[in-house]
Amino acid sequence: MAQLQQGCLWEQVTPRRSETVVLAERRSADVCIIGGGITGLAAALHLLEQGKRVCVLEAHGVGHGGSGRNVGLVNAGTWIRPDDVEAALGEQAGRRLNQLLGQAPTQVFALIERYGIDCQARRTGTLHMAHNAAGVADLEARREQWCRRGADVELLTGAACAAYCGTAKISAALLDHRAGTINPMAYTLGLATAVQGLGGTLYQHSPVSGLRRQGGAWEVSTPGGAVLADRVILATGAYTEGEWDQVRRNHFRGYYYQVASQPLSGAAAARILEHGQGAWDTRTVLSSIRRDGEGRLLLGSLGRADNKPAWLISRWADRIQGHYFPELGRVQWQLHWTGCIDFTPDHLMRLFEPAPGLVAVTGYNGRGNTTGTAIGKALAEFLLHDDPARLPLPFSPMRRLVSAGLRSACYEAGFSLYHAGQCLRVIL
């Protein structure tokens, strides 16, 4: 019997499509984008479509960070409820953000269709599952708030809920018809291929070591070269590196791990999320369930797995699978991997303009596939027109988040204790 291995499923099943080129010269561009993830690549695509010269710098390989390692849910909205967004940001800014992110899945699937991206895309919705009575009340509030805004969502209960989720352990689930699932690494690499197809330049393994004004432009330096650009977008999120970038001081790092089984077959496996949705729950320590294109069962939760023994991760996966899907019997787990999330205390993103011609974003709070796609385009629109009205919310001042490291450590300790309790059958 094969042992559970550490490695990202999406990296292993998605072939690289282009040659890796390292920046080894001085170049010029209209816009230099730091970060070859979904946000940076979506911004690059929109700028290129408008005739701009674009250069993208990625410190590792495309999809190295959260863009290629996430669950692959194409969710609408933010982590918090739409009424809470408007209460936090004010009615006007909150309404703009809710509208943008409510429509963000449409942007994702439109890009996939326009550029022929092969990423196991399925627009069959997502399921937000209630694990207790408080969870049901939360979903009822979300349904009412989104329906009030014209969104196509419905609350499933009883037999319909059991049929969609494939388990009798969930009493209600909010089905969001706007949403869906993808292979996130394939989506990110597809965006990169589209950027290069439109004439954009993409340099990988080219970490930025300096950013300074040079005359009327910005000089973005790497160990092997530099890019001179009129405008710069910082789109590195939770994987921001280097003390020079103040963006990393405005979020605290969190983690999310996933475990993938061997491909499953048979009637019991077919009943799990049989309509193709990805799912997550209302637990304080959020967890997720989905299937991939080859029938694997993917389980995930907040926290790290890369610093824990494989037997403990397997035991946790056995516990979750046995609770929700006992009819599967013994499941062989194949891979586990961990990604980083840029959290903010209020679960809302931040946009920054540290200097004229320099913009940045952080704080997706685990919603990068749709938020990155929509915000990348919005940042491009702002640079094209120099118009703040093109943005879904105003720029924030760059303030250091107090005790970011302590927050991250405390969250991780709490997640680890919770998962240990699940393994010991103390909690679920």
Secondary structure, 3 states (H helix, E strand, C coil): CCCCEECCHHHHHCCCCCCCCCCCCEEEEEEEEECCCHHHHHHHHHHHHCCCCEEEECCCCCCCCHHHHCCCEECCCCCCCHHHHHHHHCHHHHHHHHHHHHCHHHHHHHHHHHCCCCCCCECCCEEEEECCHHHHHHHHHHHHHHHHCCCCEEEEEHHHHHHHHCCCCCCEEEEECCCEECCHHHHHHHHHHHHHHCCCEEECCCCCCEEEEECCEEEEEECCEEEEEEEEEECCHHHCCCCCCHHHHHCEEEEEEEEEECCCCCHHHHCCCCCCCEEEECCCCCEEEEECCCCCEEEEEECCCCCCCHHHHHHHHHHHHHHHCHHHCCCCEEEEEEEEEEECCCCCCEEEEEECCEEEEECCCCCHHHHHHHHHHHHHHHHHHCCHHHCCCCCCCCCCCCCHHHHHHHHHHHHHHHHHHHHCCCCC
